[in-house]
């Protein structure tokens, strides 16, 4: 009996050892994932096999989620020595990065593989997706630095979904008046950590005058909710636009070629240890902003003295002296401040007394870009010289602009100034200078010494100069030359007194000098300075030739006065077309800048030559 119990005990022990060995031989294969995630959240789905001898891994069907990365394989192994006995263990993990796209309950079946020569199957997982304010990117915080780095290589954009990264284009206004400022903003929304743009192609802004807002060099990232999801966001580019025509205008799509860098798991444990967990993969993605539509309302019927300004403006003035003498300089200082298309605003209209000689105003701008347009001041200094004595009044300066807040035209004025001009000292050219200086001749003892003759007889040699024709010519010719000089000098004084005639005579020379300087600016590709100089040449030439101050010039009175000078109607139209072409090119968006500047410069040279020849024939 005792022997039977002992045999039964040994049998049970052997069965237990065999069962334990078989249990230990069976490889564990488990799947793990979060039980609950939010829409848009990225998470890990992992399949772990308790051995390193793994082959033929087969993933289950994954439905209801976007597969961003995977499967990436990683291995772990360890070795232990206890009391001289060596033991080792290891595991292999296959990892997916998934993103939830819609609320609901989803099931992912088990994966299969060959482990230690046996077929094994993992468990399945159940994941509940709920609507939320957005998930948390597994990549961490957002940075704008380049993400090339170690072991980097490029991949397609399958690892970056449209919900992870996109760019929006927005306008602060979609219905504006002509020349009314509007702000275009391109903003980045992302959940990715390492992001950069290799190439950006902006629309051509056709129909708009554009100015880019200078943003900080280092982008300031903040968190924001967009369509119910959380993102990191920053303003990438920003522009202030001024529509140059009315109607339905469009701003085309902008293209952004982005590169997103992500870390993938690696099968090499040494690489995983030294490289922070895996390789860096660069995913390329092309983003486009939507097309934007703008309704540009035409301005109401423009008054004849419209300055071209649209916005809200103020104007003040000052003068340096109210009591001067003839030929003394007077400086009139005008400051226009406000918000709108300040840079496109023309100078105010001032009808200066005809007795005052006026020089081209000096204009200085101090502006900054804001959401309402260009904000700041425009300073205009006039240099005036009264030529006649008397009491004169400089009338108020007037400026008419379109007030975008009230949708009406408004006229602002400065105060008039009363000037007392006294007669000053005459010009040097009108004074007769007496250079005669009479002095007594002092004879000192050593001034004249006697000549010792020594009985030498002096007799004339050859012809005698005194009383001859040559002798008298030495007196007559200088006298005639002096009289001719006086006549010519007097004629020059008379001509210089006629300022209009002097300006007419020097108009072409002054204009050519400005065009020569404009040619230098053309070579240096300085667009704004080039067009300013060309426009000064055209307007200044017209002002000098027609004897009309620049402040009173308009395209209508240019046409009328040129006809009086006998200029053909065809040539007048060519001149006005050249002027319009230059102004349009000045304020048009940047395109083929060099070609446009060359065309404008050639047109101006040709039309100036034709105009000079036509007026000379009159």
Secondary structure, DSSP 4 states (H G I P E B T S, - for coil): -HHHHHHHHHHHHHHHHHHHHHHHHSPPEEEE--SEEETT-EEEEEEEESSS-EEEEEPPP--SEEEEEEEEEEEEEEEEEETTEEEEEEEEEEEEEEEE-S-EEEEE---EEEETTEEEEPPPEEEEEE--S----TT-S-B-S----TT-EEE-GGGS-TTTEEEEEEES-SEEETT-EEEEEEEEEE--SEEEEEEEE----TTEEEEE----SS---EEEEETTEEEEEEEEEEEEEEE-S-EEEEE---EEEEEEEEEEE-S-HHHHHHTTTEEEEEEEEEEEPPPEEEEEEPPPSPPTTEEEEEEEEEEEEEES-SEEETT-EEEEEEEEEEEESGGGPPPPB----TTEEEPPPEEEEEEEEETTEEEEEEEEEEEEEE-S-EEEEEPPPEEEEEETTTTEEEEEE---EEEEEE--PPPGGGS--------PPP--TTT--PPP-TTPPP---SS--TTSHHHHHHHHHHHHHHHHHHHHHHHHHHHHH-HHHHHHHHHHHHHHHHHHHHHHHHHTT-HHHHHHHHHHHHHHHHHHHHT--GGG--HHHHHHHHHHTT--HHHHHHHHHHHHHHHHHHHSPSSSHHHHHHHHHHHHHHHHHHHHHHHHT-
